[in-house]
């Protein structure tokens, strides 16, 4: 299911769970990430950077930071952590793992996958969103769903295509 990134961002901002970075460097980020990765970026990823998403709930976004006085801040190493697995990091989970967007060429709506650091980010462990926009909505509700004990397979109400992601089975859906 495709939810445009700007629409997901609007919904999450209205709920008070989205934070944005300050500044006007979104186009610089897009160009910089394109140069670091050496490939064209999926439209949803470009939209993600242009929305200046810095975090969703407790999850901080993996976005290079630009400073007019100092240039790019920090290392770009995180951008290439998943490149061997055909993905780019979007968020860390707080335990060393990444949620990453699929970079498979010629995929019009790439899915988002979970990558485990204990396995060297070798391949996606599981699908966590059939598109970037719907993943943002799922990410915002994941902890709340756990605490409130939402019903089994609640994710499918938000993302009915979650079971159909091509590179790995759905992650948050227990069998």
C-alpha positions in Angstrom: 0.0 0.0 0.0 1.5 3.3 -0.9 1.0 6.3 1.4 2.8 9.4 0.1 5.6 10.4 2.5 4.3 13.9 2.8 0.8 12.6 3.8 2.3 10.3 6.4 4.4 13.2 7.7 1.3 15.4 7.9 -0.7 12.8 9.9 2.2 12.2 12.3 2.9 15.8 12.8 -0.8 16.4 13.6 -0.5 13.6 16.2 2.6 15.2 17.7 4.9 12.3 17.0 7.0 13.7 14.1 10.0 15.9 14.6 11.6 17.8 11.8 15.2 19.1 11.3 15.7 22.9 11.1 17.2 24.5 8.1 16.9 24.6 4.4 19.4 21.8 3.4 17.0 19.2 2.1 18.1 19.4 -1.5 21.8 19.3 -0.3 21.0 16.1 1.6 19.4 14.5 -1.5 22.4 15.4 -3.6 24.9 14.3 -1.0 23.2 10.9 -0.4 23.0 10.4 -4.1 26.8 11.0 -4.4 27.7 8.8 -1.4 25.5 5.9 -2.5 26.4 6.3 -6.2 22.9 5.7 -7.5 19.6 7.4 -8.2 17.4 7.6 -5.1 13.8 6.3 -5.0 11.2 9.0 -5.1 10.0 8.2 -1.6 13.5 8.6 -0.2 13.8 12.0 -1.9 10.4 13.0 -0.4 11.6 11.7 3.1 14.7 14.0 3.0 12.7 16.9 1.6 10.2 16.6 4.5 13.2 17.1 6.8 12.1 14.2 9.0 14.3 14.0 12.1 12.4 11.5 14.1 9.2 9.6 14.7 8.4 9.1 18.3 11.5 7.7 20.0 13.1 6.8 16.7 15.7 9.2 15.3 16.1 9.3 11.5 19.4 8.5 9.8 19.9 11.7 7.8 23.2 13.5 7.1 23.4 16.9 8.8 24.6 20.0 7.0 26.0 23.1 8.7 26.8 26.2 6.6 29.9 26.9 8.7 31.3 23.4 8.9 29.9 21.4 6.0 28.7 17.9 6.5 28.7 16.9 10.2 29.9 13.5 11.3 30.7 10.5 9.2 28.7 9.3 6.3 29.6 5.7 7.1 26.0 5.0 8.3 24.7 5.7 4.8 26.6 2.8 3.4 26.1 0.3 6.2 23.3 -1.4 4.2 24.5 -0.8 0.7 25.9 -4.3 0.3 22.4 -5.5 1.1 20.8 -3.2 -1.4 19.3 -0.7 1.1 19.8 2.7 2.8 19.2 3.3 6.5 16.2 5.3 7.6 16.1 4.8 11.3 18.0 3.0 14.1 16.0 1.0 16.5 18.1 1.9 19.6 19.7 -1.5 19.8 22.2 -1.2 16.9 19.7 -2.4 14.2 18.4 -0.4 11.2 15.2 0.0 9.4 16.2 0.5 5.7 14.6 1.3 2.4 15.1 -1.1 -0.4 17.3 0.2 -3.3 16.5 -2.6 -5.7 16.6 -1.0 -9.2 13.4 -0.5 -11.1 11.1 -0.9 -8.1 8.6 1.9 -8.2 7.5 1.6 -4.6 10.3 0.2 -2.5 9.5 -1.6 0.8 11.2 -0.9 4.2 13.0 -3.8 5.9 14.5 -4.5 9.3 18.3 -5.2 9.3 19.9 -7.0 12.3 23.4 -5.9 13.4 24.0 -9.3 15.0 24.0 -10.7 11.5 26.2 -8.0 10.0 23.2 -6.4 8.2 23.7 -9.2 5.6 20.2 -9.2 4.3 16.7 -8.0 5.4 15.4 -9.9 8.4 11.8 -8.9 7.8 9.5 -6.4 6.1 8.2 -3.6 8.2 6.4 -1.5 5.6 5.3 -2.0 2.0 6.2 1.6 1.3 8.1 4.3 3.2 5.0 6.4 4.0 3.0 3.5 5.5 6.1 2.4 7.4 6.2 5.8 9.1 2.6 5.2 10.2 3.4 1.7 11.5 6.6 2.9 13.3 4.6 5.6 15.1 2.2 3.0 16.5 4.5 0.0 17.1 5.3 0.7 20.8 1.8 1.9 21.6 0.3 -1.3 20.0 2.5 -3.4 22.2 1.7 -1.5 25.4 -2.0 -1.5 24.7 -2.0 -5.1 23.5 -3.6 -4.4 20.1 -5.0 -7.4 18.4 -2.8 -9.9 16.5 -1.9 -8.6 13.0 -3.0 -5.1 13.7 -0.4 -3.9 11.2 -2.4 -5.3 8.3 -5.2 -2.7 9.0 -2.6 0.0 8.2 -0.6 -1.9 5.6 -2.6 -4.6 3.9 0.3 -5.3 1.5 2.9 -6.0 4.3 2.8 -9.7 3.6 3.7 -9.1 -0.1 7.1 -7.5 0.3 9.4 -9.3 -2.1 12.7 -9.5 -0.1 11.6 -10.8 3.3 8.5 -11.9 5.2 6.6 -9.4 7.3 8.6 -8.7 10.5 6.0 -7.5 13.0 3.5 -10.1 12.2 3.9 -13.2 14.3 3.1 -16.5 12.7 
